[in-house]
């Protein structure tokens, strides 16, 4: 369970670091007027997708842990 939280957190931080790097690269290479039109909406959508994916994965793992615990409790004498 802790590994899933760590993996989700590490994934979000990794994509945020990549996004910051891309922002800096776009500031240097592209025209400043192109960046706000497309880059930030894509960045926000990417962050929202990663966060929602992490929440879904945590929810699924939590449900499977509850099911395993209830099965073990019902099998106990």
C-alpha positions as a LaTeX table, in Angstrom:
\begin{tabular}{lrrr}
\hline
Residue & $x$ (\AA) & $y$ (\AA) & $z$ (\AA) \\
\hline
Unk1 & 0.00 & 0.00 & 0.00 \\
Unk2 & 2.79 & 2.39 & 0.90 \\
Unk3 & 4.51 & 1.54 & $-2.37$ \\
Unk4 & 1.46 & 2.66 & $-4.35$ \\
Unk5 & 1.38 & 6.00 & $-2.53$ \\
Unk6 & 5.11 & 6.40 & $-3.12$ \\
Unk7 & 4.78 & 5.49 & $-6.80$ \\
Unk8 & 1.87 & 7.89 & $-7.31$ \\
Unk9 & 3.70 & 10.70 & $-5.54$ \\
Unk10 & 6.93 & 10.05 & $-7.40$ \\
Unk11 & 5.06 & 10.00 & $-10.72$ \\
Unk12 & 3.37 & 13.32 & $-10.02$ \\
Unk13 & 6.65 & 14.94 & $-8.96$ \\
Unk14 & 8.43 & 13.54 & $-12.00$ \\
Unk15 & 5.86 & 14.99 & $-14.39$ \\
Unk16 & 5.90 & 18.33 & $-12.57$ \\
Unk17 & 9.68 & 18.52 & $-12.89$ \\
Unk18 & 9.44 & 17.66 & $-16.59$ \\
Unk19 & 6.73 & 20.30 & $-17.01$ \\
Unk20 & 8.89 & 22.95 & $-15.33$ \\
Unk21 & 11.77 & 22.02 & $-17.62$ \\
Unk22 & 9.50 & 22.27 & $-20.65$ \\
Unk23 & 8.24 & 25.68 & $-19.51$ \\
Unk24 & 11.80 & 26.95 & $-19.28$ \\
Unk25 & 12.62 & 25.46 & $-22.68$ \\
Unk26 & 9.54 & 27.03 & $-24.24$ \\
Unk27 & 10.44 & 30.41 & $-22.74$ \\
Unk28 & 13.77 & 30.30 & $-24.50$ \\
Unk29 & 12.87 & 28.68 & $-27.81$ \\
Unk30 & 9.29 & 29.61 & $-28.71$ \\
Unk31 & 7.47 & 32.87 & $-29.04$ \\
Unk32 & 6.00 & 33.95 & $-25.71$ \\
Unk33 & 2.50 & 34.37 & $-27.22$ \\
Unk34 & 2.25 & 30.70 & $-28.27$ \\
Unk35 & 2.95 & 29.32 & $-24.80$ \\
Unk36 & $-0.13$ & 30.54 & $-22.87$ \\
Unk37 & $-2.50$ & 29.53 & $-25.67$ \\
Unk38 & $-1.65$ & 25.85 & $-25.71$ \\
Unk39 & 1.02 & 24.86 & $-23.22$ \\
Unk40 & $-0.67$ & 25.71 & $-19.92$ \\
Unk41 & $-4.02$ & 24.04 & $-20.76$ \\
Unk42 & $-2.14$ & 20.90 & $-21.78$ \\
Unk43 & $-0.07$ & 21.07 & $-18.59$ \\
Unk44 & $-3.18$ & 21.46 & $-16.43$ \\
Unk45 & $-4.90$ & 18.57 & $-18.22$ \\
Unk46 & $-1.82$ & 16.38 & $-17.80$ \\
Unk47 & $-1.58$ & 17.14 & $-14.08$ \\
Unk48 & $-5.30$ & 16.47 & $-13.61$ \\
Unk49 & $-5.02$ & 13.17 & $-15.46$ \\
Unk50 & $-2.05$ & 12.05 & $-13.37$ \\
Unk51 & $-3.74$ & 13.00 & $-10.10$ \\
Unk52 & $-7.02$ & 11.30 & $-11.04$ \\
Unk53 & $-5.13$ & 8.17 & $-12.16$ \\
Unk54 & $-3.30$ & 8.07 & $-8.83$ \\
Unk55 & $-6.58$ & 8.46 & $-6.91$ \\
Unk56 & $-8.17$ & 5.64 & $-8.93$ \\
Unk57 & $-5.19$ & 3.33 & $-8.35$ \\
Unk58 & $-5.24$ & 4.05 & $-4.61$ \\
Unk59 & $-8.99$ & 3.41 & $-4.47$ \\
Unk60 & $-8.69$ & 0.11 & $-6.30$ \\
Unk61 & $-5.85$ & $-1.05$ & $-4.06$ \\
Unk62 & $-7.75$ & 0.01 & $-0.94$ \\
Unk63 & $-10.79$ & $-2.00$ & $-2.04$ \\
Unk64 & $-8.69$ & $-5.07$ & $-2.75$ \\
Unk65 & $-7.05$ & $-4.80$ & 0.67 \\
Unk66 & $-10.48$ & $-4.56$ & 2.34 \\
Unk67 & $-11.66$ & $-7.63$ & 0.42 \\
Unk68 & $-8.60$ & $-9.65$ & 1.41 \\
Unk69 & $-9.01$ & $-8.62$ & 5.04 \\
Unk70 & $-12.69$ & $-9.58$ & 5.07 \\
Unk71 & $-11.91$ & $-12.94$ & 3.46 \\
Unk72 & $-9.24$ & $-13.65$ & 6.07 \\
Unk73 & $-11.60$ & $-12.58$ & 8.86 \\
Unk74 & $-14.34$ & $-14.89$ & 7.61 \\
Unk75 & $-11.90$ & $-17.80$ & 7.37 \\
Unk76 & $-10.65$ & $-17.33$ & 10.94 \\
Unk77 & $-12.00$ & $-19.87$ & 13.46 \\
\hline
\end{tabular}
